[in-house]
Amino acid sequence: PLANVRIHSGSMSRSLFQNGTLISESRKAIEIFTPHLPADRRTALSSAARDHIAQVGFSYANSCAGLGDSQSAFNLTREAFLTSTRKPAMLIKALESALRALVSIVRKKKKAPAAAAPSGTSASPA
């Protein structure tokens, strides 16, 4: 990889990561740098770089979904899909990430305690 990013709870990188900005900015950097690559390898190198960044995005999206951070999972999935040059193959990964995020949301809702009914009333419908 060209660079590594350390992400911890208090870092600015974390918020940029969670909203998908690091993936979209990486995509922009590749677009800016592409014209400076050797002409005979330009397409192959920029496609490989975009697909690598997309793969990283999908990987982190799956991690976020597993941790219950569905919003970050959706953001990363969106940006990873936009970055990828292999749309059909990446669509499957995007759907997998989105599904994991949805499952995470459902699990959170199931774990949330039900609101207690006021005393003297029944919690079940009549």
N, C-alpha and C positions, 0 to 999 in steps of 0.2 A: 504494500500500500504506500501511497505517497505521504500520508500523514496518519497519525493516530490521535484520537480525541479521548481524553479522560473525562468521564461524565460522573459527577457525584451530586448529591442532593442540593448543594448550595451553589453550584456553578452556573454561570450564564449559559454555558454550552448545553446544560440540561434543558432549559426552556426552549432554546433554539432547536434542540433535538426533538423535544416532545411535540412541537408544533410543525415539524417537518422541514424547518428552514435549513438545517444542515444538509439535508438531501437535495433540496432545490438549489441551494447555493453551490453545492458540488456539481450539479448538472450545469449551472451557468458557467462555472469555472472551466469545465470540459469544453463547453461551446466556445468560450473565449480563446482557449489554448489550442483548439483543433486546427485552425489555419496555420499554426506555427509548426505542425508536425510534418514529417516528410510526406510529400504528395502520394507516393506509392503505398504508404502504410496508414495514411490519415484515417480513412474510413474504418479499417480494422481496429486501430488503436483507440479511436474515440468510442466506437461501439463496445469494445471490451471494457473500457473505463466506465461507461454509462451502465453497462450490465453489472459490473462489480458493485457500483454504488447502489444500484437497485437491489441487488442481492443483500447487501448490508442493511438496507432499509427494511426489506421483508423480514430479515432475521430479527432485527430489533423490534419490529412490529409484533412478531410472534411472542417475543419475550415480554413486551408490554402487555399484550393480551393475557398472557399467562399470569402476570402480576395483578391483573384486574384494572389496568390503565387503558380502558377502551378508547378514550379520545386520542391518546398518543398513538395507539395501534392504528386507528383509522387515518390519522394524519400521515404517519409513516407509510402506510400502505398506499395512500393516494400519491404521495410524492415518488415512491419507489416505482409505481406503475407508470407514472408520467416520464420517469427517467429511463426506463428499460427500452431497449431497441427490439426486444423479442416479445412483442405484445401477446401473441397467443399463449406462449409458455408462461409468461409473467401474469397473465390473467388468472391462471389457476392458482398461482401463489397469492395473488391479491385476494381472490375469493377465500382461500384458506385463512389468510390473516383476518379478513373481515369476519369470517365465521367464528374464529377464536375470540375475537373481540365481542361479538354478540353473545356467545356462550358466557363470557366473563360478566357481561351486563346481567344476563338472566340469573347467574349464580349470585351476584350481589343482591339482586332484588329478592331472591329466595331467602338469603341470610338476614335481610333487614327485618327487625322485629315488627310485628303487626301492631298497629295502633290500638291501644287498649280502649275498649268500649266504656263510655261513661257508666257509672254505677247506676243500677236500676234499669239498664237497657240490655237488650240481647245483642250479641255481636253477629248472630246469624240472621240472614234475611227472613222475613215473614212469609 
